[in-house]
Structures are given as C-alpha cells and as structure tokens.
C-alpha cells in the first residue's frame, strides 16, 4: 500500500505567534514607563557629554605645553619654550614683583620674533655666526672664558636652570651674535655727515603743563630757565634743554616728521605717551658732520628699521600678543609658570 503523505506544516504568521514573557511585559507597559525610560536615557547621555567634556579639557591641558605660542612662517615656537624664555626674562628684569606680566609677554614675543628674523635674514647682510663666536657668547653669559675647565659643568647648570635644551640655548645665543654683528655692520656704514637739526626741549608729564609753559615763552619767558625748572629730561634740563645736533635717522620717523620741518626759532608742542615735549628749533644743516656719540644711535635705528622691514614680509601668528588676538588659556599657562612665587 502506498504510504500516506504527511501534511505539510503551515508556519504560523509572526503576528499570531504567542509573545514571550519579556515581550509581553514590555509591550504591556504604559506611557509613564516609557517616559521614565526616555528621561533615564537623556540623563545618561548628558553625563556622557559632561565626562567627554572634562576628558577633552584634560587632554587639551596635557597637550598645551606642546601647543604653538608663536609661529613665524613655518617655524613654530612651543608654549613650554615660550614659558621658559618668559621666566628667564622675568628673572633678569628683577623678578615677579618688578616686571608686569603684560610687559613681559610683549617683550618676550618681540625678542623671539627678532631672533627668528636675525637667523632667517642675516645672510643678506653677509653676517654669520661661527661655532667659536657662539661659544664665546655663551661663556660671556656664564661669566667665564671659553677655555675655563668648568665651562661644560657651568653650561649644563645653566641649561638646567633655564629649562632650555642645548639646541634651543645655542639658537638663542646664535641670534644674539648675529644681531650684534648686524648692528656693527650698520655702525660701519654710518655716513660722515647727514641732514641734522639742533634744538632744545622741555619734557613734562601733562599736555596742559606744556601748553602753559609754551604761553610763558610766547609772553617772553626764557626757554632755558623754564627747561631747568620744569623739564623731566635729566640729560638736558641742566643745559637749558639743549639736545645738540641730531642727524636724521636717530629719532623715530614719526617724531622726525614733526621736528625736521620746523624753521629756526619756531616752537612746537608734541604729545607723547609719557606727556608732552616742547621743542624749539635753534639751527639746521643739510650736511652736518655726524658726531661720534650719534653714530651708535644711528646704527641702532638702522637695525630696528631693517628688522621691522623684514618683519612686515613674514607671516606671523602670535598667540601671546595681549594687545591683539591672543589665546587666553595659553597666556595664563605661561604667566602661572613664569610668575609663580
């Protein structure tokens, strides 16, 4: 006899299958239950963000020493390096109680940028720094000679004190050697004669005081006597305010623009950050011999102009510039270490 075929089992549709115990419990809950679950998930998610935020801040804090304080073109100066240089500057300036943080930040930023410019462009002036010259400058800073038996020991002590690596310290000293040699080159190029003016001045702390003194002079008072009585410039007050002959190039450009056009006998008042100056023109000469004591100021001004010209040609990011756009976290980090008691 033929076997009977077993009737195929027809699968039960999913929607008709009996639900498990867990499924029944979950689906049987009301809106209050699901609301509580949602609130719980939101709380957990919020805590996650908080934890992530603290973690990110901690990672950022730990990575801050290696972050960029100043960048000149492709050269990056790390924050920890800036902090060490800031500490050195504060110590050399008399300590935290003497120098103000903002002044120190501005000064160190300017120094690092000038050092970079010197190393970057000194070759254009045909100026170089040999290893022997760098070693001599290091010895001078240490207060010893290059052949001193203790040179290496004292040098390592200085590196430990400064917090700088030997490469960073040598780079700093190299820039100093290059800058000094550049100034010597500008000094050698000072002309024998130049357009010059001879004037006298009275320096006071307030513009109102300068205006009052000017009125006294216009009414017939003696300039020299008023200078001796009122001027804050100790270098000239005892000489009746007489500055002597000043060649073009010694003063900053903005001041020269106000003084050099004056006629003999003319008096002008020049406001300044420290107060005001009263200037009286005494003599003028288009080709006056440059006096010996004016040669170095001319070289200093020429070097400053050269550095500024090169600075304008560079792409510079200064995160420590408190007078402009700066990174507050980095500034505070550096100040905390340089000005700690």
C-alpha positions as CSV (number, residue, x, y, z in Angstrom):
1,X,0.0,0.0,0.0
2,X,1.2,3.5,-0.8
3,X,2.3,5.5,2.2
4,X,0.2,8.4,3.3
5,X,1.8,11.7,2.7
6,X,2.4,13.7,5.8
7,X,0.6,17.0,5.6
8,X,3.0,19.9,5.4
9,X,3.0,22.1,8.5
10,X,2.0,25.6,7.6
11,X,4.1,28.1,9.6
12,X,2.2,30.4,11.9
13,X,2.3,34.1,10.9
14,X,4.6,36.1,13.2
15,X,1.7,38.3,14.3
16,X,-0.2,35.3,15.5
17,X,2.7,33.7,17.4
18,X,2.5,33.8,21.2
19,X,4.6,36.5,22.7
20,X,7.3,35.7,25.2
21,X,7.2,36.8,28.8
22,X,9.6,39.7,28.4
23,X,7.9,40.9,25.2
24,X,4.5,40.7,26.9
25,X,5.8,42.7,29.9
26,X,7.5,45.4,27.7
27,X,4.6,45.8,25.4
28,X,2.2,45.9,28.2
29,X,3.7,48.9,29.8
30,X,2.1,52.3,29.7
31,X,3.3,55.7,28.6
32,X,4.5,56.6,32.1
33,X,7.0,53.7,31.9
34,X,8.4,54.7,28.5
35,X,8.6,58.3,29.6
36,X,10.8,57.3,32.6
37,X,13.0,55.2,30.3
38,X,13.4,58.2,27.9
39,X,14.4,60.5,30.8
40,X,16.9,58.0,32.0
41,X,18.5,57.7,28.6
42,X,18.7,61.5,28.4
43,X,20.4,61.7,31.8
44,X,22.9,59.0,30.8
45,X,23.6,60.8,27.5
46,X,24.1,64.1,29.3
47,X,26.5,62.6,31.8
48,X,28.4,61.1,28.8
49,X,28.8,64.6,27.3
50,X,30.0,66.0,30.6
51,X,32.5,63.2,31.0
52,X,33.6,63.7,27.4
53,X,34.0,67.5,28.0
54,X,36.1,67.0,31.1
55,X,38.2,64.5,29.3
56,X,38.7,66.8,26.3
57,X,39.7,69.6,28.6
58,X,42.2,67.4,30.4
59,X,43.7,66.2,27.2
60,X,43.9,69.8,25.9
61,X,45.6,70.8,29.2
62,X,48.1,68.0,29.0
63,X,48.9,68.8,25.4
64,X,49.2,72.6,26.0
65,X,52.9,72.7,26.7
66,X,53.5,71.4,23.1
67,X,51.0,73.8,21.5
68,X,52.0,76.8,19.5
69,X,52.8,80.1,21.2
70,X,54.2,81.9,18.2
71,X,54.7,80.8,14.6
72,X,56.9,82.7,12.1
73,X,56.3,81.3,8.6
74,X,56.9,77.6,9.0
75,X,58.8,77.9,12.3
76,X,56.8,77.0,15.4
77,X,57.7,78.1,18.9
78,X,56.1,75.8,21.5
79,X,54.4,77.2,24.6
80,X,56.7,75.4,27.0
81,X,59.7,77.1,25.3
82,X,58.0,80.5,25.4
83,X,57.3,79.9,29.1
84,X,61.0,79.2,29.8
85,X,62.0,82.3,27.9
86,X,59.4,84.3,29.8
87,X,60.8,83.0,33.1
88,X,64.3,84.0,32.1
89,X,63.1,87.5,31.2
90,X,61.3,88.0,34.5
91,X,64.3,86.8,36.5
92,X,66.6,89.1,34.5
93,X,64.2,92.0,35.0
94,X,64.2,91.9,38.8
95,X,61.5,89.2,39.4
96,X,57.7,89.0,39.5
97,X,57.4,91.9,41.9
98,X,59.2,94.3,39.5
99,X,58.0,93.4,35.9
100,X,54.4,93.3,34.9
101,X,53.0,90.2,33.1
102,X,51.7,92.1,30.1
103,X,55.0,93.9,29.6
104,X,56.9,90.7,29.9
105,X,54.7,88.9,27.4
106,X,55.1,91.7,24.9
107,X,58.9,91.9,25.4
108,X,59.5,88.1,25.0
109,X,57.2,87.9,22.0
110,X,59.2,90.7,20.3
111,X,62.5,89.1,21.2
112,X,61.6,85.7,19.8
113,X,60.4,87.3,16.5
114,X,63.5,89.4,16.3
115,X,65.7,86.4,16.9
116,X,63.9,84.5,14.1
117,X,64.4,87.4,11.7
118,X,68.1,87.6,12.6
119,X,68.7,83.9,11.9
120,X,66.5,84.0,8.8
121,X,67.9,87.1,7.1
122,X,71.4,87.7,8.5
123,X,72.9,86.2,5.3
124,X,71.5,89.1,3.3
125,X,73.8,91.4,5.3
126,X,76.7,88.9,4.8
127,X,76.7,88.2,8.5
128,X,77.3,84.8,10.0
129,X,77.9,83.3,13.5
130,X,80.6,80.7,13.8
131,X,80.7,78.0,16.5
132,X,83.6,79.7,18.2
133,X,81.7,83.0,18.3
134,X,78.6,81.2,19.8
135,X,80.8,79.5,22.4
136,X,82.4,82.9,23.3
137,X,79.0,84.5,23.7
138,X,77.9,81.6,25.9
139,X,81.0,81.9,28.1
140,X,80.4,85.6,28.4
141,X,76.9,85.0,29.6
142,X,78.2,82.4,32.1
143,X,80.8,84.9,33.4
144,X,83.7,82.6,32.4
145,X,86.1,82.1,29.5
146,X,85.9,79.5,26.8
147,X,89.0,77.7,28.0
148,X,87.8,77.6,31.6
149,X,87.9,74.0,32.9
150,X,84.5,74.4,34.4
151,X,82.9,75.6,31.2
152,X,81.0,72.3,30.5
153,X,79.8,71.9,34.1
154,X,78.6,75.6,34.4
155,X,77.0,75.4,30.9
156,X,75.0,72.3,31.9
157,X,73.9,74.0,35.1
158,X,72.7,77.0,33.1
159,X,70.7,74.7,30.8
160,X,69.1,73.0,33.8
161,X,68.3,76.4,35.3
162,X,66.8,77.9,32.1
163,X,64.8,74.8,31.2
164,X,66.1,75.0,27.6
165,X,67.6,72.3,25.6
166,X,71.2,72.8,24.4
167,X,69.9,73.2,20.8
168,X,67.4,75.9,21.9
169,X,70.0,77.7,24.0
170,X,72.6,77.7,21.2
171,X,69.9,79.0,18.8
172,X,69.1,81.9,21.2
173,X,72.8,82.8,21.5
174,X,73.3,82.5,17.8
175,X,70.6,85.1,17.2
176,X,72.3,87.4,19.7
177,X,75.6,87.1,17.9
178,X,74.0,87.7,14.5
179,X,72.1,90.8,15.8
180,X,75.3,92.3,17.4
181,X,77.2,91.7,14.2
182,X,74.4,93.2,12.1
183,X,74.5,96.4,14.3
184,X,78.3,96.6,13.9
185,X,77.8,96.4,10.1
186,X,75.2,99.3,10.3
187,X,77.6,101.2,12.5
188,X,80.4,100.9,9.9
189,X,78.0,102.2,7.3
190,X,77.1,105.4,9.2
191,X,77.8,108.4,6.9
192,X,80.3,111.0,7.9
193,X,77.7,113.8,7.5
194,X,73.9,114.0,7.3
195,X,71.0,116.3,7.4
196,X,70.8,117.5,11.0
197,X,69.0,119.8,13.4
198,X,70.0,121.5,16.6
199,X,67.1,122.1,19.0
200,X,66.3,122.3,22.7
201,X,63.4,120.7,24.6
202,X,61.3,120.7,27.7
203,X,59.7,117.4,28.7
204,X,56.7,117.4,31.0
205,X,54.2,114.8,32.1
206,X,51.0,116.6,31.1
207,X,50.0,118.4,27.9
208,X,48.3,121.1,29.9
209,X,51.6,121.9,31.6
210,X,53.3,122.1,28.2
211,X,50.7,124.5,26.9
212,X,51.2,126.7,30.0
213,X,54.9,126.7,29.5
214,X,54.5,127.5,25.8
215,X,52.4,130.5,26.7
216,X,55.0,131.7,29.1
217,X,57.7,131.5,26.4
218,X,55.4,133.4,23.9
219,X,55.0,136.1,26.6
220,X,58.7,136.5,26.8
221,X,59.9,134.0,29.4
222,X,63.3,132.4,28.9
223,X,63.2,128.9,27.4
224,X,66.4,127.7,29.1
225,X,65.3,128.8,32.6
226,X,61.9,127.1,32.2
227,X,63.7,123.9,31.0
228,X,65.9,123.9,34.0
229,X,62.9,124.4,36.3
230,X,60.3,122.1,34.7
231,X,61.9,119.6,32.3
232,X,61.8,115.9,33.3
233,X,64.7,115.1,31.0
234,X,67.7,114.8,33.3
235,X,70.1,114.6,30.4
236,X,69.3,118.1,29.0
237,X,67.5,120.1,31.8
238,X,70.8,121.4,33.3
239,X,71.8,122.5,29.8
240,X,68.7,124.6,29.3
241,X,67.1,121.7,27.4
242,X,69.8,121.8,24.7
243,X,69.8,118.5,22.9
244,X,72.6,119.3,20.5
245,X,72.9,118.3,16.8
246,X,70.7,115.4,15.9
247,X,71.2,113.7,12.4
248,X,68.2,112.4,10.6
249,X,67.8,108.7,11.4
250,X,68.4,108.9,15.2
251,X,64.8,109.7,16.1
252,X,61.8,107.6,15.2
253,X,60.2,108.5,11.8
254,X,57.0,110.0,13.3
255,X,59.0,112.4,15.6
256,X,61.4,113.4,12.8
257,X,58.4,114.3,10.6
258,X,57.4,116.9,13.2
259,X,60.8,118.3,14.1
260,X,62.8,118.4,10.9
261,X,60.4,120.7,9.0
262,X,60.5,123.4,11.8
263,X,62.0,126.7,11.0
264,X,64.8,128.2,13.1
265,X,63.2,129.9,16.1
266,X,59.9,128.0,15.7
267,X,58.4,126.2,18.7
268,X,56.1,123.2,18.6
269,X,54.3,121.0,21.1
270,X,54.5,117.2,20.6
271,X,52.2,114.9,22.6
272,X,53.7,111.7,23.8
273,X,52.7,108.6,25.8
274,X,54.7,110.0,28.8
275,X,53.2,113.5,28.5
276,X,54.4,116.2,26.1
277,X,57.5,117.8,24.6
278,X,58.1,121.5,23.8
279,X,60.6,121.8,21.0
280,X,62.4,125.0,19.9
281,X,64.5,124.8,16.7
282,X,67.9,126.5,17.1
283,X,69.9,125.6,13.9
284,X,69.6,123.4,10.8
285,X,72.2,122.0,8.4
286,X,71.6,119.9,5.3
287,X,75.1,118.3,5.6
288,X,76.4,118.5,9.2
289,X,79.2,116.2,10.4
290,X,77.9,113.3,12.4
291,X,79.2,113.5,15.9
292,X,80.8,110.4,17.5
293,X,78.1,110.0,20.2
294,X,75.4,110.0,17.5
295,X,76.8,107.2,15.4
296,X,75.7,104.3,17.6
297,X,72.1,105.6,17.9
298,X,72.1,105.8,14.1
299,X,73.2,102.2,13.8
300,X,70.6,101.1,16.4
301,X,67.8,102.9,14.5
302,X,69.1,101.4,11.2
303,X,69.0,97.9,12.7
304,X,65.5,98.5,14.1
305,X,64.3,99.7,10.7
306,X,65.8,96.6,9.0
307,X,64.2,94.3,11.5
308,X,60.8,95.9,11.0
309,X,61.1,95.8,7.3
310,X,61.8,92.0,7.4
311,X,59.0,91.5,10.0
312,X,56.5,93.0,7.6
313,X,57.4,90.4,5.0
314,X,56.7,87.5,7.2
315,X,53.5,85.6,8.1
316,X,53.4,85.7,11.9
317,X,50.9,84.2,14.3
318,X,51.3,85.4,17.9
319,X,49.0,83.7,20.3
320,X,50.7,85.6,23.2
321,X,50.0,89.1,21.9
322,X,48.0,90.6,24.7
323,X,47.4,93.8,22.7
324,X,45.7,91.9,19.9
325,X,44.2,88.5,19.3
326,X,45.6,86.1,21.9
327,X,44.9,82.7,23.4
328,X,43.8,83.4,27.0
329,X,44.4,79.8,28.1
330,X,48.0,79.8,26.8
331,X,48.8,83.2,28.2
332,X,47.6,82.2,31.6
333,X,49.5,78.9,31.4
334,X,52.8,80.8,30.7
335,X,52.2,83.5,33.3
336,X,51.4,81.0,36.0
337,X,54.8,79.3,35.5
338,X,56.9,82.5,35.0
339,X,55.4,84.5,37.8
340,X,55.0,81.7,40.4
341,X,56.3,82.7,43.8
